[in-house]
Amino acid sequence: MLNFLRKNAAESKLIKVFLGMIVLVFVFFGVGVFGSQVEWAAKVNDEIVSKVAYDRAYTNLDRAYRSSLPQGQSPEVIRSQALEQLVNTEVLVQEARRLGLQVGKDELRESIAAIPEFQVDGRVNKNRYLEVLRAIRMKPADFEETQQRQVLADKVLTLIRAGIHVTDEEVRERFHYEHDRVTLRFLRVRHDDHLNSVSFEETDLQSYYDQEKESFREPERVRIEYVPFRAESFAQEVTPSDDDVQVYYEEHQAEFNKPEEVRARHILFKIAPGTSDDEKKAVRERAAAVLQRARAGEDFAQLARDNSEDSTAAAGGDLGAFRRGAMTKPFEDAAFGLEAGAISDLVETEFGLHIIKVEEKTAAGVRSLDEVRAEIVAAIQTRESRRLALKRVEDAYDKIIDGASLADTAAEIGGKVETTPPFARGEIIPLLGRRPEINDAAFALDSGETSEIMNLDDGYLIFQVSERKESFIPELAAIRDKVEQMLRTKRAGEAAHAYAEEALAALRGGKDLETVAADFALTSEDTGEIGRFGGYIPKLGNAPELKEEAFRLTPEKPLPERVFDVGNETIVARLGEKVAASAEQFEKDKPTLSEVIRQEREQIAIKAFLDQLRARADIRVAGGYGDLS
């Protein structure tokens, strides 16, 4: 896991941003209990999780997913997550009260001040606080009540976290499990090398066909005719007024927040891992000399072209504009701490030494209506043209039910009936892509029957099944070449496997790998070092079973019990060597790995605790609000 986090640093930042957004959904839209007369989504013992709180949580969780994941998330998942988080908060609050825990005014004030969305230049700002609450349509008193509940719930979780401990030995064991490596020496027996030795009679071919007949079955297929009602076809009918634009701007203020940005250039002097102190000193001296020239007024872009070891060198070190969170922390702190036109001291990161020049700095704020007018017009046109497409498809559907044809409905919107090639269950539908809901509906309809209105990414469609082909098994004569090739390939693989087993038996008999390679006209190879995770093995490709076996081998027992089929080859392997990760690397990784293990255990402990609390509670969920996992 530690290795994964290092290799995916950029992605993990995106993940942290996304998780932060998810947390805010529930910070801003927590449970909220408003008395027994409130319409409820769930009841936990005698307390109500209100429909208002649920709707807020659902809406903002959906918005967080859409802004972070291109495909968003399914309504079922969002419903369950919203419900689960709200119920979890409620059982935690009730447990906190049972334990006599309380939240003082100073605690509440400090917890609100710590929320980054309320801060300007690292300090809580009252105007920003009120601005954010207005954007999410929440009164300060309601938010503070919700935040007080959240702090109370967090106190219970803090008690659980306090009981989690990780020993050095546990960290060492995990470290070696994740970082120790092995090498394999191996012989590869190619199945294709045995094709020419394969022979079979007509009766063999017929027998193979009879045995594998179902594998040759052609699936049931259908062809559909459909009329698409794409939103873009109706966009020209939508002309947003100035009032429409103004209302949208006011209702979506949070979307137009503009975070602090800088546009900068840099010059990088790389320092590779393992570089000696003398080499580091030489790099620092070279960087300091270039820094002195930059501060003396030489053209920074030209200095970057001549000296930078980064991919941006050709562009004069230009990094473009970026926000906080986009760069490594030391680089970010230095860049955002400079004024426009200023040049940094030498900044050290994991990549080496940087000289940074800020070209432009933009303060955080809200983009004006004039700045975003075009975006708003496009958003309204998208929304309204989709609504118009829905109205037109509903009207067309009613007419088809009354007897109109698909061609008639297509003509009314200036379109045409489109026809797919035949497709099978679960297949991508030609012209429409992967549409499981349309695929399922097509196979549920009879020929000529009309579908319900179906969703497309950019609109809707109605279709009819125009042709249905039943499943069948072709006669041997029709697919003879295919069957013959499959039988030949199967027999060649069996011959190669048997040949490899003979080679393994020779190794077990005491011969070394080179001798066996010569005896069997094969070539011995070495994988190089192999890490534990994933199925990939250098020179062999995806071979998870062989990799798993490799880490079970020992110098005392260097041979596996069997040979391994990998693609179109059979592999005879033996242990090369076991390579232990270094003690120096352990000391370097120990703090981070210890924290990873602690967080894993925290998650397990918290989940188990919440499961216990929920099992003891009387929890009722109103219909349509999802399920608790």
Backbone hydrogen bonds, N-H to C=O, Kabsch-Sander energy under -0.5 kcal/mol:
donor,donor_aa,acceptor,acceptor_aa,energy
5,L,1,M,-2.5
6,R,2,L,-2.1
7,K,3,N,-2.4
8,N,4,F,-1.4
9,A,6,R,-1.0
12,S,8,N,-3.0
13,K,9,A,-1.6
14,L,10,A,-1.5
15,I,11,E,-2.5
16,K,12,S,-2.6
17,V,13,K,-2.4
18,F,14,L,-2.6
19,L,15,I,-3.0
20,G,16,K,-2.4
21,M,17,V,-1.9
22,I,18,F,-2.2
23,V,19,L,-2.5
24,L,20,G,-2.1
25,V,21,M,-1.6
26,F,22,I,-1.1
26,F,23,V,-0.7
27,V,23,V,-1.8
28,F,24,L,-2.9
29,F,25,V,-1.3
34,F,32,G,-0.6
38,V,35,G,-1.4
41,A,49,V,-3.0
42,A,49,V,-1.6
43,K,620,R,-2.8
44,V,47,E,-2.7
45,N,43,K,-0.6
45,N,618,D,-3.0
47,E,44,V,-2.4
49,V,42,A,-3.1
50,S,32,G,-1.1
50,S,48,I,-0.7
51,K,39,E,-2.7
54,Y,50,S,-2.2
55,D,51,K,-3.1
56,R,52,V,-2.3
57,A,53,A,-2.5
58,Y,54,Y,-3.0
59,T,55,D,-2.7
60,N,56,R,-2.3
61,L,57,A,-2.3
62,D,58,Y,-2.6
63,R,59,T,-2.0
64,A,60,N,-2.2
65,Y,61,L,-2.3
66,R,62,D,-2.4
67,S,63,R,-2.0
68,S,64,A,-1.0
68,S,65,Y,-0.7
69,L,65,Y,-3.3
72,G,69,L,-1.5
78,I,74,S,-2.2
79,R,75,P,-2.9
80,S,76,E,-2.1
81,Q,77,V,-2.6
82,A,78,I,-2.8
83,L,79,R,-2.4
84,E,80,S,-2.8
85,Q,81,Q,-2.5
86,L,82,A,-2.1
87,V,83,L,-2.7
88,N,84,E,-2.8
89,T,85,Q,-2.3
90,E,86,L,-1.9
91,V,87,V,-2.6
92,L,88,N,-2.1
93,V,89,T,-2.4
94,Q,90,E,-2.4
95,E,91,V,-2.1
96,A,92,L,-2.5
97,R,93,V,-2.2
98,R,94,Q,-2.0
99,L,95,E,-2.0
100,G,97,R,-1.1
101,L,96,A,-2.7
108,L,104,G,-2.3
109,R,105,K,-2.5
110,E,106,D,-2.7
111,S,107,E,-2.3
112,I,108,L,-2.0
113,A,109,R,-2.3
114,A,110,E,-1.3
115,I,112,I,-1.5
118,F,115,I,-2.0
119,Q,116,P,-2.0
120,V,123,R,-3.0
123,R,120,V,-1.3
125,N,118,F,-3.0
129,Y,125,N,-2.8
130,L,126,K,-2.6
131,E,127,N,-2.4
132,V,128,R,-2.8
133,L,129,Y,-2.1
134,R,130,L,-2.3
135,A,131,E,-2.1
136,I,132,V,-1.6
137,R,134,R,-1.3
138,M,133,L,-2.6
143,F,139,K,-2.6
144,E,140,P,-2.9
145,E,141,A,-1.9
146,T,142,D,-2.2
147,Q,143,F,-3.1
148,Q,144,E,-2.2
149,R,145,E,-1.8
150,Q,146,T,-2.0
151,V,147,Q,-2.6
152,L,148,Q,-2.0
153,A,149,R,-2.5
154,D,150,Q,-2.5
155,K,151,V,-1.6
156,V,152,L,-1.1
157,L,153,A,-1.7
158,T,154,D,-2.3
159,L,155,K,-1.4
160,I,156,V,-1.4
161,R,157,L,-2.6
162,A,158,T,-1.9
163,G,159,L,-0.5
163,G,160,I,-1.5
164,I,161,R,-1.8
165,H,163,G,-0.5
171,V,167,T,-1.9
172,R,168,D,-2.7
173,E,169,E,-2.5
174,R,170,E,-2.1
175,F,171,V,-2.7
176,H,172,R,-2.5
177,Y,173,E,-2.0
178,E,174,R,-2.3
179,H,175,F,-2.4
180,D,176,H,-2.2
181,R,579,V,-3.0
182,V,530,I,-1.5
183,T,577,E,-2.1
184,L,528,G,-0.5
185,R,574,R,-2.6
186,F,525,E,-2.4
187,L,572,V,-2.7
188,R,523,T,-0.5
189,V,570,T,-2.7
190,R,188,R,-0.6
191,H,568,N,-2.6
193,D,190,R,-0.7
194,H,191,H,-2.0
195,L,192,D,-1.4
197,S,194,H,-0.7
198,V,195,L,-1.6
205,L,201,E,-1.9
206,Q,202,E,-2.5
207,S,203,T,-2.4
208,Y,204,D,-2.7
209,Y,205,L,-2.5
210,D,206,Q,-2.6
211,Q,207,S,-2.5
212,E,208,Y,-2.5
213,K,210,D,-0.7
215,S,212,E,-1.6
216,F,212,E,-0.6
216,F,213,K,-1.6
217,R,214,E,-1.4
218,E,472,F,-3.3
221,R,469,K,-2.5
222,V,423,F,-2.3
223,R,467,E,-2.6
225,E,464,Q,-2.7
226,Y,418,E,-3.0
227,V,462,I,-2.3
229,F,460,Y,-3.7
230,R,228,P,-0.6
231,A,458,D,-3.6
233,S,230,R,-1.6
234,F,231,A,-2.1
235,A,232,E,-0.7
237,E,234,F,-1.6
238,V,235,A,-1.9
239,T,237,E,-0.6
245,V,241,S,-2.1
246,Q,242,D,-2.4
247,V,243,D,-2.7
248,Y,244,D,-2.3
249,Y,245,V,-2.3
250,E,246,Q,-2.2
251,E,247,V,-2.2
252,H,248,Y,-1.3
253,Q,250,E,-0.7
255,E,252,H,-1.3
256,F,252,H,-0.6
256,F,253,Q,-1.7
257,N,254,A,-1.1
258,K,365,G,-4.6
261,E,362,T,-2.4
262,V,322,F,-2.0
263,R,360,E,-2.9
264,A,262,V,-0.5
264,A,320,G,-1.5
265,R,357,K,-2.6
266,H,317,G,-1.4
267,I,355,I,-2.0
269,F,353,L,-2.9
270,K,268,L,-0.6
271,I,351,F,-1.3
275,T,272,A,-1.7
280,K,276,S,-2.4
281,K,277,D,-2.3
282,A,278,D,-1.9
283,V,279,E,-2.2
284,R,280,K,-2.6
285,E,281,K,-2.2
286,R,282,A,-2.1
287,A,283,V,-2.5
288,A,284,R,-2.7
289,A,285,E,-1.8
290,V,286,R,-1.6
291,L,287,A,-2.5
292,Q,288,A,-2.2
293,R,289,A,-1.6
294,A,290,V,-2.3
295,R,291,L,-2.4
296,A,292,Q,-1.1
297,G,294,A,-1.2
298,E,293,R,-1.9
303,L,299,D,-2.1
304,A,300,F,-2.2
305,R,301,A,-2.1
306,D,302,Q,-2.2
307,N,303,L,-2.0
308,S,304,A,-2.2
309,E,268,L,-2.5
313,A,310,D,-1.7
315,A,312,T,-1.1
316,G,313,A,-2.1
317,G,312,T,-2.7
318,D,312,T,-0.5
318,D,315,A,-0.9
319,L,264,A,-2.8
320,G,264,A,-0.5
322,F,262,V,-2.4
324,R,260,E,-0.6
326,A,323,R,-1.7
332,E,328,T,-2.9
333,D,329,K,-3.0
334,A,330,P,-1.9
335,A,331,F,-2.7
336,F,332,E,-2.8
337,G,333,D,-0.9
338,L,335,A,-1.2
341,G,358,V,-3.9
342,A,339,E,-2.2
344,S,356,I,-2.9
347,V,354,H,-2.5
348,E,346,L,-0.5
349,T,352,G,-2.7
352,G,349,T,-0.8
353,L,269,F,-2.6
354,H,347,V,-2.5
355,I,267,I,-1.8
357,K,265,R,-2.5
358,V,342,A,-1.9
359,E,263,R,-2.7
359,E,357,K,-0.6
360,E,263,R,-1.8
362,T,261,E,-3.1
363,A,361,K,-0.5
365,G,258,K,-2.7
367,R,256,F,-2.7
372,V,368,S,-1.5
373,R,369,L,-0.9
376,I,372,V,-2.5
377,V,373,R,-2.8
378,A,374,A,-2.3
379,A,375,E,-2.4
380,I,376,I,-2.9
381,Q,377,V,-2.6
382,T,378,A,-2.4
383,R,379,A,-2.5
384,E,380,I,-3.2
385,S,381,Q,-2.5
386,R,382,T,-1.5
387,R,383,R,-1.8
388,L,384,E,-2.5
389,A,385,S,-2.4
390,L,386,R,-2.3
391,K,387,R,-2.2
392,R,388,L,-2.4
393,V,389,A,-2.4
394,E,390,L,-2.2
395,D,391,K,-2.3
396,A,392,R,-2.5
397,Y,393,V,-2.3
398,D,394,E,-2.1
399,K,395,D,-1.8
400,I,396,A,-2.3
401,I,397,Y,-2.3
402,D,398,D,-1.4
403,G,400,I,-1.5
404,A,399,K,-2.8
409,T,405,S,-1.9
410,A,406,L,-2.4
411,A,407,A,-2.3
412,E,408,D,-1.6
413,I,409,T,-0.9
413,I,410,A,-0.7
414,G,411,A,-1.3
415,G,410,A,-3.1
418,E,226,Y,-3.1
420,T,224,I,-2.3
423,F,222,V,-2.2
425,R,220,E,-0.6
427,E,424,A,-1.7
429,I,433,G,-2.6
432,L,429,I,-1.8
433,G,429,I,-2.8
435,R,433,G,-1.0
439,N,435,R,-2.8
440,D,436,P,-2.9
441,A,437,E,-1.8
442,A,438,I,-2.5
443,F,439,N,-1.6
444,A,440,D,-0.7
444,A,441,A,-0.7
445,L,441,A,-0.7
445,L,442,A,-0.7
448,G,465,V,-3.5
449,E,446,D,-2.1
451,S,463,F,-2.9
454,M,461,L,-2.8
456,L,459,G,-3.0
459,G,456,L,-1.1
460,Y,229,F,-1.7
461,L,454,M,-1.9
462,I,227,V,-1.4
464,Q,225,E,-2.6
465,V,449,E,-1.1
466,S,223,R,-2.2
466,S,464,Q,-0.7
467,E,223,R,-1.5
469,K,221,R,-3.5
470,E,468,R,-0.5
472,F,218,E,-1.7
478,A,475,E,-0.9
479,I,475,E,-1.0
479,I,476,L,-0.8
480,R,477,A,-0.6
483,V,479,I,-2.4
484,E,480,R,-2.9
485,Q,481,D,-2.2
486,M,482,K,-2.1
487,L,483,V,-2.5
488,R,484,E,-2.4
489,T,485,Q,-2.4
490,K,486,M,-2.3
491,R,487,L,-2.5
492,A,488,R,-2.3
493,G,489,T,-2.2
494,E,490,K,-2.0
495,A,491,R,-2.3
496,A,492,A,-2.5
497,H,493,G,-2.4
498,A,494,E,-2.2
499,Y,495,A,-2.1
500,A,496,A,-2.4
501,E,497,H,-2.2
502,E,498,A,-1.7
503,A,499,Y,-1.7
504,L,500,A,-2.4
505,A,501,E,-2.3
506,A,502,E,-1.8
507,L,503,A,-1.8
508,R,504,L,-2.4
509,G,505,A,-1.4
510,G,507,L,-1.7
511,K,506,A,-1.7
516,V,512,D,-2.2
517,A,513,L,-2.6
518,A,514,E,-2.1
519,D,515,T,-2.6
520,F,516,V,-2.2
521,A,518,A,-1.1
522,L,517,A,-3.1
525,E,186,F,-2.4
527,T,184,L,-2.6
530,I,182,V,-2.9
537,I,541,G,-2.6
540,L,537,I,-2.1
541,G,537,I,-2.5
543,A,535,G,-3.1
543,A,541,G,-0.7
547,K,543,A,-2.3
548,E,544,P,-2.5
549,E,545,E,-2.1
550,A,546,L,-2.3
551,F,547,K,-1.4
552,R,549,E,-1.5
553,L,549,E,-1.0
554,T,557,K,-1.6
564,F,571,I,-2.1
566,V,564,F,-0.6
566,V,569,E,-2.9
569,E,566,V,-1.2
570,T,189,V,-2.4
571,I,564,F,-3.6
572,V,187,L,-2.7
573,A,571,I,-0.6
574,R,185,R,-2.3
575,L,558,P,-2.4
576,G,183,T,-3.2
577,E,183,T,-0.6
579,V,181,R,-3.7
580,A,578,K,-0.6
586,F,582,S,-1.8
587,E,583,A,-2.3
588,K,584,E,-1.7
589,D,585,Q,-2.5
590,K,586,F,-2.1
593,L,589,D,-2.9
594,S,590,K,-2.7
595,E,591,P,-1.9
596,V,592,T,-2.2
597,I,593,L,-2.6
598,R,594,S,-2.3
599,Q,595,E,-2.6
600,E,596,V,-2.3
601,R,597,I,-2.4
602,E,598,R,-2.5
603,Q,599,Q,-2.5
604,I,600,E,-2.1
605,A,601,R,-3.0
606,I,602,E,-3.3
607,K,603,Q,-2.3
608,A,604,I,-2.4
609,F,605,A,-2.5
610,L,606,I,-2.8
611,D,607,K,-2.6
612,Q,608,A,-2.0
613,L,609,F,-2.5
614,R,610,L,-2.8
615,A,611,D,-2.2
616,R,612,Q,-1.9
617,A,613,L,-1.3
619,I,617,A,-1.0
620,R,43,K,-2.5
620,R,618,D,-0.5
622,A,41,A,-2.7
625,Y,622,A,-1.2
